[in-house]
Amino acid sequence: MKKSIIFKILCIALSAITVCLCLSACGDKDIAIIGGADGPTKIIVGEITDTVKVRFDMECGGKDIGSFTMMLYPEYAPITVANFVGLVQEGFYDGVTFHRIAEGKLGPFVAQGGDPDGDGRTNPGQKQIKGEFAANGVDNPLADSHVRGVVSMARTNDYNSASSQFFICYNDNYGASLDGRYAAFGKVIEGMKVVDSFLEVERDANDKPLTDIIITKAEIIEN
């Protein structure tokens, strides 16, 4: 009888130790929480270790205008890449527009998209992620050089407010306002001419295209 009680106590103690060890192990890893149709999904950032290619098929005014391909770099921005990959996988970007095509005194600036409402405002229902850039205490060499083709996350004045909106840099002239302050996580490696064609679309005073530039399909492709 006594042996049975002692055995049960030992089993309970071992179970408690195992749970504590598991919790400690999980606590050491960054986790991106990604919203989906079936509820939030947790992705352990370390699970994405290789570069990822994402192709965007584009349409403007009901016409196919081609596609462009991004390469994503988890070694520079693991939380951002995990979040972006999750959104692509759930089809979040399909049907979403590039709502802002901006130019400035230094030439073409950025093409910004990824907002389901198409107005560039923050959706309070979206999960916000940590900003991976120097001004937020994160070493991200890619974010220190916003040159032509670099893909980075849009945000508000809050460093940790990025969610789904991203922008593509048109040239190298705006680094002073972007470098070290926005979470770059990828580059356009194919089809930059398609992104350049967005500049041909007439826009209003707020840089919003008067003809919708639509992502018809975003999907991960083989490296």
HELIX and SHEET records of a PDB file:
HELIX    1   1 LYS A    2  GLY A   27  1                                  26    
HELIX    2   2 VAL A   45  GLU A   47  5                                   3    
HELIX    3   3 PRO A   78  GLN A   89  1                                  12    
HELIX    4   4 ALA A  134  ASN A  136  5                                   3    
HELIX    5   5 PRO A  141  ASP A  144  5                                   4    
HELIX    6   6 GLY A  175  LEU A  178  1                                   4    
HELIX    7   7 MET A  192  SER A  197  1                                   6    
HELIX    8   8 PHE A  198  GLU A  200  5                                   3    
SHEET    1   A 2 ILE A  31  ILE A  34  0                                        
SHEET    2   A 2 THR A  41  ILE A  44 -1                                        
SHEET    1   B 8 THR A  97  GLY A 104  0                                        
SHEET    2   B 8 GLY A 107  ASP A 115 -1                                        
SHEET    3   B 8 PHE A 166  CYS A 169 -1                                        
SHEET    4   B 8 VAL A 150  MET A 153 -1                                        
SHEET    5   B 8 ALA A 184  GLU A 190 -1                                        
SHEET    6   B 8 LYS A  63  LEU A  72 -1                                        
SHEET    7   B 8 VAL A  52  CYS A  60 -1                                        
SHEET    8   B 8 ILE A 213  ILE A 221 -1                                        
END                                                                             
